[in-house]
Structures are given as C-alpha cells and as structure tokens.
Amino acid sequence: MLLTLCALREQYRLYYLNIRNVCADTAKDRLRYLDILFDYFGLPQTATELCTDLTPVALTEFLIDYSKRHGPGARHGMYTTVRGLLRFLYEEQYLSGDLSGLVPSVRQRTLSGLPRALPSSCICALEESIDSRCSAGLRDSAIICLLSTYGVRGVQIRRLRFENIDWQNERIHFSPAKRGRPIEQHLTAKAGNRLADYISKGRPSSDLPEVFLTLTRAATKLGKTCLPVMIRRRLQRSEIPVPEGVSQGTHGFRHAFAVRMTGQVSFKEVVDMLGHRDPSSTLIYAKADVQTLQQAALPWPGGAL
C-alpha cells in the first residue's frame, strides 16, 4: 500500500518528537517548512512520488530559490527541515541513498550583528494611528502596548491568560518561551488601562482563558501568524516607514525594549526582563550601548588628544 503524503507528514512529525526529541512547537515549525517544500514540488500524492522528485538537481534548485527570498533565520529553519526529511526518508528506506549531505548549513556567527530595533518614532506613530473605538482597535492597541512596554515575545502575548494579571497588586506574569524563564513585571497604568478597555469593551464573549482572541464569530485563541500580520498591515496602512532590515513583527518591539533598557538598568535585570535563561543571549544588546562602549575604547596611537 502506497504511503500518502499526509501519512508521511505525520510520520515525520512523530520522528522529530520521539527520535530527535524536539518540543511540540519546534515540530510544528518543521511541518510548516515541510508544507512549503511539498508545495514547491507540486503537492505529490504519495511518498514514492515525492522521493522520485527529490533529485540532487531539484533539491539544489529549490534551496537556491528559497535562499534568494528569505533571510538567515528562515533559511536555517528550511535547511534543517529538508536535511532532517532526507535523513528520515533514507532511514525509513523510502530513499536508496542519504541525500542530507547536499543541504548546506546556514552559519550564524554569535554576536556578529547589531540588534535591529523598531525606532521609537515608529512605535509612537503606530500607537497613535490605531482607532480604539472598535473591537479590533482596542485589542491591537493593548497588544502593541504590551509588546512595547515589556519586550516580550509574540507567543507570550498569545498565551497571556486572565490568571496571569494580578490587578490588585499591579503585577503581570508572562509564561516562559523558547525554554527561557517566566517574566513578572509591574503592571503599568498605561498597560493596565489598555487591557481593561479591551477586556470590557472589545473582547468577544468567551469562556476561553486566553486574554486575546480572534474577532471572528466563533472566537478562538490567536494563531502564530496573527500578530506579525496585524502589525505589518497597520504599519502599511498608516504608511509608517520602517528602516530596512528591521522586523515588522513582534521582534522589532523586543529589540527596541532591550536596547532601551541596556545601560539604564543592570545587565542582570535586562536578562531577567527578557526572560533569557542564558545571559550570553542578552550580550548582543550591549553592542547597542554606544556611549558606554566609547568609554572602554583605548586612545589610538598618534591620534588626537
């Protein structure tokens, strides 16, 4: 009996969960990249048809085409997925040879770049452009306020529950993400007011524990792409110029928060506020504190006194 593409997809997911021992979210990301690969090859109906199409020449053309249209992060995710798929197909004897060696590695040197923060002028313009007289505006205004105020990840906004907001003690708690640490912060008046306005006036009636929901008739919790799509659309509709290379999703706010905090509070506090488990993950933001770095620079021999 021929294995359908859907069954192959499920086998690959279980392979990543049980054999490669990755978390469920990572496995889900791998499937997203896998679907892009399937679509490129015309959505073959069976594993046999897919393996017939996966020739060295076709794989090389696909990887080159993908790399032209995506940055290092997306290339790393796709290349890792394809490499894992080829290894899986060989181990399960769908392929007669191991083609995983054809997929190059995407090397990302540690601390090689600078954090690309969304400028404060863009954030202010975005907040001012939102019409808070409708449900969508109330929700999006609260989300953007939380992203700007606390620098948390998009997934932490999507997972925020009512139990995480301590109104009485003015505290807000964000669950850990990417194997990091949980974050607990003071609930500022601005953030608290935006949340209260959305919950009381804009949130659909639902028994779901998540604070932020979709605006559809049958409200559900937000999906992974909801926040980046919302932010990008609002930036475009308001014609707010964003510098080249700066994320138009949630990470631009996170970079902006970290850059703003660096040099204002201790390094340990920045690590805690970002929820990093490994302090080395926070070191890249120290490069953005130009004024402090200038104090550490030694005079150049023969230079001006």
DAKALIN-V277448 format. One record per helix or strand. SS is the DSSP state (a for helix, b for strand). FROM is the first residue (numbers start at 1). TO is the last residue. If there is no record, write none. Layout:
SS:FROM:TO
SS:FROM:TO
This chain:
b:4:4
a:5:19
a:24:40
b:46:46
a:47:53
a:56:69
a:72:91
a:100:102
a:120:129
a:135:150
a:154:158
b:161:161
a:162:164
b:165:166
b:171:174
b:183:186
a:189:202
b:210:210
b:213:213
b:221:221
a:226:237
a:251:261
b:262:262
b:265:265
a:267:274
a:279:288
a:290:296
